[in-house]
Amino acid sequence: MSRQRRRDTVPELELRRALRALGLGYRVNAVLPGLPRRRCDVMFKGVKVVVFVDGCFWHGCPEHSTAPRNNADWWARKLSGNRARDRDTDRHMMALGWTVILVREHQDMTAAAGEISDLVRGLRGEGPHKQVP
């Protein structure tokens, strides 16, 4: 597990590239307010939007998660704890007035970036971004 990347994973980089191509600036790997040991993958601080790019295995994707057979009890507790922490983080951030967006690693990052862009621009009072063909 120590060799698993905690940040700058391929899906995160794809999403960030797509957001940048849409002209959005953001913070990366930012500490969450009130939760000093937890971080988000992308933050739009001015409009209070946080984005988490979750791996299917580590965060229990309903479509793609698997359960290891070796040391099954330990893994079940570990992955269940990850999901519980994720939900706790979501509740905490929403209680502070933040919008929480979850993007799974198997999703189309360009489409996700477009939806995030529309939300952020809407919260800023801007119109949707028109991409030049």
FENRAWO-V446803 format. One line per field, one symbol per residue. psi: psi as a letter, one per 40 degrees, with the letter a starting at -180 (. if undefined). A space follows every 50 residues. Layout:
# FENRAWO-V446803
psi: ???
This chain:
# FENRAWO-V446803
psi: deehhdifiddddddddddddeehiiihfihhhegeeiiidhhgddefhi hhhhidddefhddeiihidhfddddddddddddddddddddddddeeihh hhhideihdddddddddddddddeeiiihhhh.
